[in-house]
Amino acid sequence: MPKILKSSDLARVLSVSESTLFRMRKDPSFPKPKQIHKRCVGWLDKDIEKWLEQCPAA
């Protein structure tokens, strides 16, 4: 079963601040969040893993 990451969890996983995560969301290649509740969104962990695999190595 896929795990849903809220923005604070995703920022921690990616080792960025929540403000940086907000800027990253503007990139069209960044996975789109899923609507969890009226005022809450989250990302599927498998979508984030797939995105990370496609990112060029630094």
N, C-alpha and C positions, 0 to 999 in steps of 0.2 A: 504494500500500500504506500503510495507516495506521501512524503512528508511535506507539509506546507510551512514555509518560512515567512514570518512577518518581517517588516522592514528592519526592525531592530536586530532580529536574528540574522537576517541576510547581511546587514552591515558588518556584524561580528564575523560571519563566515568569510566575507570578502576582505576583512581587515581594513574597512574604510569607515568614515563617519556617516551618519545618516544624511547629512547635507551633501556629501559626495555621492552617496547612493541616489539621492534625488536628481543630481546632475547626470548621473550615469543613465537614468531612466529615459532621458531625452534622446539617447543614441538609439537609432532604429534597430540595431542588431541586438540590443539588450532585450532579454525575455520580457514579455508583457505580463503584468500581474493578473491574478485571477480575483474576481470579486468574491470575498468570503461572506461578508455581511454588508449591510447598507453603508457603513462607514469604515470598513476594514478590507484591505487587500492583502494578498500573499502570493508567494511564488512557489511553484512546485520544485522540489529539490532536483528532480530529474531534468527540468528545463535549465536550471542553473548549471548543473554538471555538464550538460551538452554545450551550453554557451562557453563555459570555461575551457572545454576541449577544443573549441574553435578559435579561441583567442590566441594570437601569436605569442610566442615565448618572449619574455622581456630580456 
